[in-house]
């Protein structure tokens, strides 16, 4: 892919951004809500594996 094609795709995406930006904002809000929850779950899984000795390397 040439640099001109990449530039054209970026320009087209920017031109139609009013159509897709609201959905991206919605995804961002959802991710901001779920990320801390998933982080705590992942931490709990790691602690469980360490405490039970299942992390034998």
TAKA-V398057 format. One record per residue. N is the residue number from 0. RES is the residue in one small letter. SS is DSSP state (alpha for helix, beta for strand, coil for the rest). PHI is phi in whole degrees, -180 to 180 (* if undefined). D_FIRST is the distance of its C-alpha to the first C-alpha in Angstrom with 1 decimal. Layout:
BEGIN
[[N:RES:SS:PHI:D_FIRST] [N:RES:SS:PHI:D_FIRST]]
END
This chain:
BEGIN
[[0:x:coil:*:0.0] [1:x:coil:-81:3.8] [2:x:alpha:-64:6.7] [3:x:alpha:-66:8.2] [4:x:alpha:-66:6.4] [5:x:alpha:-62:7.0] [6:x:alpha:-61:10.3] [7:x:alpha:-64:11.1] [8:x:alpha:-65:10.9] [9:x:alpha:-64:13.0] [10:x:alpha:-64:15.3] [11:x:alpha:-65:15.8] [12:x:alpha:-63:16.6] [13:x:alpha:-68:19.0] [14:x:alpha:-68:20.6] [15:x:coil:-101:21.5] [16:x:alpha:-59:22.5] [17:x:alpha:-60:26.2] [18:x:alpha:-82:25.7] [19:x:alpha:-105:24.1] [20:x:alpha:-64:25.6] [21:x:alpha:-60:29.1] [22:x:alpha:-69:27.9] [23:x:alpha:-67:26.0] [24:x:alpha:-64:29.2] [25:x:alpha:-64:31.1] [26:x:alpha:-63:29.0] [27:x:alpha:-64:29.4] [28:x:alpha:-65:33.2] [29:x:alpha:-65:33.4] [30:x:alpha:-64:31.6] [31:x:alpha:-65:33.9] [32:x:alpha:-78:36.8] [33:x:alpha:-82:35.9] [34:x:alpha:-60:34.5] [35:x:alpha:-64:37.9] [36:x:alpha:-64:39.5] [37:x:alpha:-66:37.0] [38:x:alpha:-64:37.5] [39:x:alpha:-67:41.2] [40:x:alpha:-62:40.9] [41:x:alpha:-64:38.8] [42:x:alpha:-62:41.3] [43:x:alpha:-63:44.1] [44:x:alpha:-63:42.6] [45:x:alpha:-64:42.1] [46:x:alpha:-64:45.7] [47:x:alpha:-58:47.0] [48:x:alpha:-64:45.3] [49:x:alpha:-71:46.8] [50:x:alpha:-67:50.2] [51:x:coil:-82:50.5] [52:x:coil:75:49.5] [53:x:coil:-89:46.6] [54:x:coil:-100:44.2] [55:x:coil:-60:45.7] [56:x:coil:-87:43.2]]
END
